[in-house]
């Protein structure tokens, strides 16, 4: 079986299936209701990005050479994707209206529509509208002097149909109202206006709806609807032409809000003539129109989770365990004694922050080098690097300016770092720097010592609390020299020297993965056990999938824990009958990348920044690194792989047709959640190994 349509599942549908699994969390009555609401918001956020990037790229591919009629295969893909998206959105709002909202109401949390408000609530909302909203609204009646306005990506807007004459005696029939972006989308009513000691909210869309007729004195409002347009948000710069990537990106960021339209969301009861008017304005056909039974901007409902202030309706608080105490509060002495393995968020990321802070303050440290992919707007790590540069240390930071949706934050950090005296480079043009590495060079008694941090996740203060990731702090010389070689490659653009331990993309990572897979196949063919376990976020690289198929045919037992898109078909006789694929969806986002190869009991364990996707293996700077300490290898397997293969609470198994089936405890089996097990075993300092 060599043809793509025979051997591979559809990538886009597989990605959408991931959102089905996330949405299933919102259906689970065992999960606290505010967390169920949050899962619905996550689905909306994921779909926004799916349209902004994946659907936009498919439409752009068709536009490059004619239209969809010229690309029947592409048109068929878009039709399948659109049908699934419509079904997914329909189900999302059904869950919201029939399950989550009633449970929130039962718990005293109300989202009150205009028709549901009592007299006192209506009076308060009217006053709020007059004070806070109306002064910021600018209704635009459409005529030749007032053309259809620019509509910002994912912003809340209203289309209004009017009758009668305007102030100048003309029959302008359509008006557009933009909801001010400075206003909150979720408004908490005063507690004395809520029933039975509960809490009540109203949405900005509802406030404007209730008073929309007041904006058009002397006219009758015939119909109206909220609407939201999603646009192509991938930034594009001609990297062969630009002289300064940072300046070029600043210009592109300003235009992102007005990229090509790819989707329109309207209220369920939006009249057909108004929705068609919008489709015509944005150059879209009917298949791009989504009628929703609720707010078009569901992502913003996540604000209720925080504002409700009801901790009992959320997941119980979790406090991450801390790494064992350092030797005399000296993190470098501790690393010299033994490598440190960190498993986030079950163990605190503070150890990594302390590592960089200590380097910034230590007079024996002469240089710090770090990659930056996502750090957020506020980052103790970045502040420490700035302080190190100001103190005269050699600080080199490789900032990835093309980190999608983090471009602005990264540009701001690049500016601040340069002003402090750091050497800032932007990686390799055309290849995103996605590796997560930091290197501290220190004057030790025996000469320069290399202290490295290598991780599977970003140096981001927020995501480290909600994403599962591994990181290693080590001063093993060969690892340190390899990491330094990666930085030399990124800054000088010279061809990297041969690595001792690291697998570096785009030069060797794909080849090394396939080589390791083939080695297991060779072992299995000789009659000894071949075993592969991989935990990754996505599996879409066809050469790697083919190698896995071949290894399966040779008798290698393969378990794949793939959170998101997976194009491999498991369990197909003669092709992949020895391969099992599962996905874990739980409280935390499964983000760590682990490659395990039994290798005749050598038990090779690699941690990586890279998923098994073509873009990661061939179009990015990625690093996979070995766990060399035998005890730490066992920890990675015991914490990062084995629990996930045992999970019968949050696991979904993939069949050969691309369908996922939820694992459940059967018979006398006890429910087992990998994440819950790790929270209980790693969430307290007493559970950690002694120093």
Helices and strands as residue ranges (DSSP letters): H 4-7, H 11-27, H 33-49, I 50-55, H 56-64, G 68-70, H 72-95, I 96-100, H 101-106, E 109-111, G 114-116, H 119-128, I 129-133, G 134-136, E 140-141, E 157-163, E 174-178, E 186-188, G 191-193, G 195-197, E 199-203, H 204-210, G 212-215, E 220-231, H 245-256, E 261-267, H 272-282, G 286-288, E 289-292, G 298-301, H 302-307, G 311-313, H 331-337, E 340-344, H 350-361, E 365-372, H 380-390, E 394-399, H 407-420, E 423-425, E 432-433, E 437-444, E 447-455, G 463-465, E 467-474, H 477-492, E 503-505, H 509-525, E 531-536, H 542-553, E 557-562, E 579-584, E 589-590, E 593-597, E 604-608, H 614-618, E 620-626, H 630-636, I 637-641, H 642-646, E 651-654, E 660-662, H 674-682, G 685-687
